[in-house]
């Protein structure tokens, strides 16, 4: 496996150190700093580069502008035996996400399932890290979040939904979890920014210009196509709508079409983002061991299916775990844009720069 910009790779511990120092300097309390660092480093280790270390400058800017509180007073309200609401108090979405999933798994451990709606939150990075947190504790986990409009409805020319991700994770006995983390758009908006920063063209049928015409040039992109592209985008649009209902209507937050843009220019007004988290205890449904055996058999059959030439049939999460193993051994890569961004942060916050392993 190869990584872009292998000439500049950093150790996980050094990246965690840098993020923690920068976030603390920007006013984040210890819990918020730890949550952001955990979420971003987890994403970068797994190769989810669009939602990994590259997002740190954005969160620091939002903290500095006052959009996000660095020391929020998050309050959890348990509504029924298996449901609750977390008021995130305009704090960092990563702390809200991990806190909500912790409550969800505690309820699931007690009554079999736990569901938590979150309001007054902010961008939480990669949805998969929260589903993964549940799976690491032995629970099935799901995470959803809305965002400001980047995605066209099917046969529309104006963005309406956010990228509205769906994440699902399940524990696998003796192995790494099953992990699905996907946008309901053809690609996440951060991928457009990432490709633009390194001068790469986008794949076909994933994005459109201001006229609604498909474009592969990041600088021209005004909207994303829903999952399914121009021919079958009604499927992605429907899934995006499902996420919207769970994230906004169920939390009392504005739906994504009315959210302030993540990228500004207003960095002082809280956005009021909503999330939704679900945890399930497998043994609450079937006898102990039944779920583990069934999932193991399913994954064995899946991976044994014939592949096309020079390809490999993989289960959700396989690519991420291979990447994580590689990056833990060889270092986490920074492309040229992130190298510059992190050098500027080191100067701005007067912290030691990242040390290259390459």
C-alpha distance (Angstrom), angle and dihedral (degrees) to the residues before:
residue distance angle dihedral
X1 . . .
X2 3.78 . .
X3 3.77 132.2 .
X4 3.81 129.0 -151.7
X5 3.80 115.3 -107.6
X6 3.83 92.5 17.5
X7 3.81 88.0 167.7
X8 3.83 89.3 77.8
X9 3.78 112.8 47.6
X10 3.78 127.2 151.7
X11 3.78 134.5 -158.5
X12 3.79 117.4 -106.7
X13 3.81 91.1 -122.2
X14 3.81 92.7 52.6
X15 3.80 91.5 49.6
X16 3.80 90.6 49.5
X17 3.79 90.1 49.4
X18 3.80 92.8 50.3
X19 3.80 94.3 47.3
X20 3.78 93.0 47.7
X21 3.79 93.2 50.4
X22 3.81 93.6 46.0
X23 3.81 93.8 47.9
X24 3.79 92.6 47.1
X25 3.79 90.5 49.2
X26 3.82 88.8 51.7
X27 3.81 91.8 54.7
X28 3.80 104.1 -94.2
X29 3.79 116.0 144.6
X30 3.79 121.0 -127.6
X31 3.82 95.7 -94.3
X32 3.81 93.3 48.6
X33 3.80 92.9 45.1
X34 3.80 92.3 49.2
X35 3.81 92.5 48.9
X36 3.81 94.8 49.9
X37 3.79 91.9 45.6
X38 3.80 92.0 48.7
X39 3.80 93.3 48.7
X40 3.81 97.3 45.2
X41 3.80 96.2 43.1
X42 3.81 91.5 46.7
X43 3.81 89.9 52.8
X44 3.81 93.2 47.0
X45 3.80 92.9 47.6
X46 3.82 89.9 53.6
X47 3.81 92.7 48.3
X48 3.80 96.3 -107.8
X49 3.79 88.4 136.3
X50 3.79 95.8 163.4
X51 3.82 88.8 65.1
X52 3.77 100.7 31.0
X53 3.78 135.3 77.1
X54 3.80 93.4 -23.4
X55 3.83 90.2 74.0
X56 3.81 96.4 61.6
X57 3.84 94.8 89.5
X58 3.81 90.0 53.7
X59 3.79 94.1 53.1
X60 3.80 91.4 47.0
X61 3.80 89.6 52.0
X62 3.81 91.6 49.8
X63 3.81 90.7 49.9
X64 3.79 91.9 49.1
X65 3.80 92.3 48.6
X66 3.79 94.1 49.5
X67 3.80 97.0 -116.6
X68 3.80 89.5 118.4
X69 3.80 126.6 39.8
X70 3.77 114.1 -129.7
X71 3.80 92.8 -156.5
X72 3.82 106.9 33.2
X73 3.79 126.9 175.9
X74 3.79 100.3 -131.2
X75 3.81 113.7 -168.0
X76 3.81 126.2 -163.3
X77 3.81 120.2 -152.4
X78 3.80 115.7 -165.9
X79 3.78 104.6 -149.4
X80 3.81 101.5 179.8
X81 3.79 135.8 -8.7
X82 3.81 93.3 -75.9
X83 3.81 103.8 21.4
X84 3.76 138.1 69.7
X85 3.79 146.5 158.0
X86 3.80 125.9 -130.9
X87 3.80 118.2 -156.4
X88 3.80 101.8 -153.3
X89 3.83 93.6 -165.5
X90 3.82 92.3 -137.8
X91 3.79 91.3 -63.1
X92 3.77 129.4 141.8
X93 3.79 111.8 -58.3
X94 3.80 92.1 -133.8
X95 3.81 92.0 63.7
X96 3.80 89.2 45.1
X97 3.80 91.0 50.3
X98 3.77 97.5 50.0
X99 3.81 91.9 41.4
X100 3.80 92.8 50.5
X101 3.79 93.3 47.6
X102 3.79 90.3 48.9
X103 3.81 89.3 56.0
X104 3.82 90.8 44.5
X105 3.81 92.8 53.5
X106 3.81 92.0 45.9
X107 3.81 90.2 54.6
X108 3.81 91.0 44.3
X109 3.78 90.7 52.2
X110 3.79 88.5 53.3
X111 3.81 103.2 40.1
X112 3.83 105.9 9.7
X113 3.80 99.6 -101.3
X114 3.78 137.6 43.1
X115 3.80 129.1 -170.3
X116 3.79 126.1 -175.5
X117 3.80 128.4 -172.8
X118 3.81 115.7 -158.6
X119 3.78 127.2 -153.9
X120 3.79 136.4 -179.2
X121 3.79 91.6 31.2
X122 3.80 136.4 130.9
X123 3.81 139.3 -137.2
X124 3.80 108.2 -41.8
X125 3.80 102.3 -167.4
X126 3.80 118.4 -132.0
X127 3.81 113.9 12.3
X128 3.78 91.3 -150.8
X129 3.79 95.0 70.4
X130 3.82 91.1 67.0
X131 3.80 94.8 47.1
X132 3.80 86.3 47.9
X133 3.80 90.8 53.0
X134 3.80 88.6 59.2
X135 3.80 93.5 47.0
X136 3.79 91.2 50.5
X137 3.82 87.3 59.6
X138 3.81 92.5 49.9
X139 3.81 98.4 -97.3
X140 3.79 133.7 115.8
X141 3.79 105.8 -114.2
X142 3.79 135.7 -164.5
X143 3.79 129.7 -175.4
X144 3.81 132.1 -172.4
X145 3.80 135.0 178.3
X146 3.79 137.6 175.9
X147 3.80 125.4 -143.9
X148 3.78 141.5 -177.2
X149 3.82 116.6 -64.0
X150 3.79 116.5 -73.5
X151 3.80 101.0 133.4
X152 3.79 129.9 80.3
X153 3.76 120.5 -132.7
X154 3.79 112.8 -122.1
X155 3.82 108.9 -71.8
X156 3.82 92.1 1.7
X157 3.81 130.3 120.3
X158 3.82 99.6 -153.1
X159 3.82 126.1 72.1
X160 3.79 112.2 -112.4
X161 3.81 111.8 156.8
X162 3.76 128.4 48.1
X163 3.78 120.6 -125.1
X164 3.83 83.8 -87.0
X165 3.82 102.4 -167.1
X166 3.78 129.1 -144.8
X167 3.80 119.1 -153.5
X168 3.80 127.3 -175.1
X169 3.80 128.1 177.1
X170 3.79 134.0 174.8
X171 3.80 131.7 -175.5
X172 3.81 116.9 -108.8
X173 3.80 116.6 -157.6
X174 3.80 111.3 -115.6
X175 3.79 93.6 -2.4
X176 3.78 144.2 66.7
X177 3.82 117.3 -70.8
X178 3.77 126.5 -89.1
X179 3.80 102.0 -106.9
X180 3.79 129.1 -172.7
X181 3.82 117.3 177.1
X182 3.79 115.9 167.9
X183 3.75 141.0 155.8
X184 3.79 116.9 -129.9
X185 3.78 86.6 -133.1
X186 3.79 119.0 77.4
X187 3.82 88.6 -102.2
X188 3.83 133.7 -4.3
X189 3.81 118.0 -94.0
X190 3.79 89.7 -121.1
X191 3.81 87.8 64.1
X192 3.81 89.4 61.4
X193 3.80 89.5 52.5
X194 3.78 91.7 45.0
X195 3.82 94.0 50.6
X196 3.79 91.2 44.8
X197 3.80 91.0 53.3
X198 3.81 92.9 53.7
X199 3.82 96.7 37.5
X200 3.81 99.5 -112.2
X201 3.80 128.4 145.3
X202 3.79 118.7 -121.3
X203 3.81 122.9 -118.1
X204 3.79 116.3 -96.6
X205 3.82 122.3 -90.1
X206 3.81 96.7 21.4
X207 3.82 105.3 94.7
X208 3.80 142.5 25.0
X209 3.80 139.6 -154.4
X210 3.81 126.0 -121.3
X211 3.80 90.7 -78.8
X212 3.79 92.0 55.7
X213 3.80 93.0 -107.6
X214 3.80 119.5 138.8
X215 3.81 112.2 -99.8
X216 3.80 133.4 -179.6
X217 3.82 95.2 -167.1
X218 3.83 111.7 97.6
X219 3.81 93.2 -151.2
X220 3.82 90.5 57.3
X221 3.79 97.0 46.8
X222 3.80 115.5 114.6
X223 3.81 98.4 162.6
X224 3.77 143.9 9.5
X225 3.79 125.7 -120.1
X226 3.80 116.8 -120.6
X227 3.79 118.0 -107.9
X228 3.79 105.9 -72.9
X229 3.79 95.6 42.6
X230 3.77 125.9 -129.3
X231 3.80 93.6 -32.9
X232 3.80 103.4 45.9
X233 3.79 103.9 15.0
X234 3.79 92.1 127.5
X235 3.81 86.7 81.4
X236 3.79 94.4 56.0
X237 3.79 91.4 41.6
X238 3.80 90.0 54.0
X239 3.79 92.4 49.8
X240 3.80 90.1 47.5
X241 3.78 88.7 53.4
X242 3.79 91.4 51.8
X243 3.81 89.9 54.1
X244 3.80 89.4 48.0
X245 3.80 92.3 54.8
X246 3.80 92.5 49.4
X247 3.81 95.3 43.4
X248 3.79 103.2 40.1
X249 3.81 112.7 16.2
X250 3.80 92.6 42.8
X251 3.82 92.9 47.3
X252 3.81 97.8 41.4
X253 3.80 92.2 -116.7
X254 3.80 128.8 132.5
X255 3.75 115.2 -87.6
X256 3.78 115.8 -108.6
X257 3.79 96.7 -98.1
X258 3.82 88.9 68.9
X259 3.81 99.0 42.1
X260 3.79 120.4 114.2
X261 3.83 111.6 -106.8
X262 3.79 113.5 -89.3
X263 3.80 91.4 -134.7
X264 3.80 96.3 53.4
X265 2.97 143.0 -171.6
X266 3.82 82.4 -162.3
X267 3.80 105.0 63.8
X268 3.80 95.9 161.1
X269 3.82 103.4 63.3
X270 3.84 118.6 78.6
X271 3.80 112.2 -119.8
X272 3.81 100.9 -145.8
X273 3.80 97.7 -136.6
X274 3.81 119.5 -175.0
X275 3.81 130.7 -144.8
X276 3.79 136.8 -177.2
X277 3.82 128.3 -152.3
X278 3.79 131.6 -172.9
X279 3.80 130.1 -172.3
X280 3.81 127.2 -174.1
X281 3.80 130.0 -170.3
X282 3.83 107.6 -138.6
X283 3.80 94.8 -152.1
X284 3.80 89.9 57.2
X285 3.82 88.1 70.5
X286 3.81 104.9 37.2
X287 3.80 138.6 12.3
X288 3.79 116.4 -69.0
X289 3.80 111.3 -79.7
X290 3.81 95.9 17.7
X291 3.77 95.2 100.9
X292 3.80 93.5 44.3
X293 3.81 92.1 51.8
X294 3.78 93.5 45.5
X295 3.79 94.0 49.8
X296 3.81 92.3 46.2
X297 3.81 91.1 51.6
X298 3.79 91.8 47.3
X299 3.80 93.1 50.8
X300 3.81 92.6 46.4
X301 3.81 91.0 52.8
X302 3.80 91.9 44.7
X303 3.80 94.7 52.4
X304 3.81 91.3 45.6
X305 3.81 93.4 61.9
X306 3.82 116.8 114.4
X307 3.79 115.5 -94.4
X308 3.78 132.2 -149.8
X309 3.81 119.2 -105.3
X310 3.82 114.4 -56.9
X311 3.80 91.2 -0.7
X312 3.78 138.1 108.9
X313 3.79 129.4 -145.3
X314 3.79 107.5 -126.2
X315 3.78 136.2 -176.7
X316 3.80 121.2 -130.1
X317 3.79 106.6 -76.2
X318 3.82 97.4 24.8
X319 3.79 93.3 103.2
X320 3.79 91.6 46.1
X321 3.81 94.2 51.2
X322 3.81 92.2 48.0
X323 3.79 89.4 50.8
X324 3.80 91.9 46.9
X325 3.80 92.1 52.5
X326 3.80 90.6 49.7
X327 3.79 95.8 46.5
X328 3.79 93.8 45.0
X329 3.80 87.4 56.9
X330 3.80 101.2 36.8
X331 3.80 103.3 26.7
X332 3.79 136.4 -102.9
X333 3.83 112.4 -74.9
X334 3.79 126.0 -129.8
X335 3.80 118.5 -159.0
X336 3.79 119.6 -139.7
X337 3.82 94.0 -91.6
X338 3.80 92.3 52.9
X339 3.79 92.5 44.5
X340 3.80 88.7 58.0
X341 3.81 93.5 43.2
X342 3.80 93.0 51.7
X343 3.80 92.7 45.8
X344 3.80 88.6 54.1
X345 3.81 91.2 48.4
X346 3.80 90.6 51.5
X347 3.80 89.6 54.9
X348 3.81 94.4 42.8
X349 3.80 95.8 49.4
X350 3.81 95.9 31.4
X351 3.77 95.5 -125.0
X352 3.79 130.6 139.5
X353 3.82 111.2 -85.6
X354 3.77 123.4 -118.5
X355 3.80 114.6 -84.7
X356 3.79 116.1 -129.3
X357 3.80 118.7 -129.6
X358 3.80 90.9 -164.2
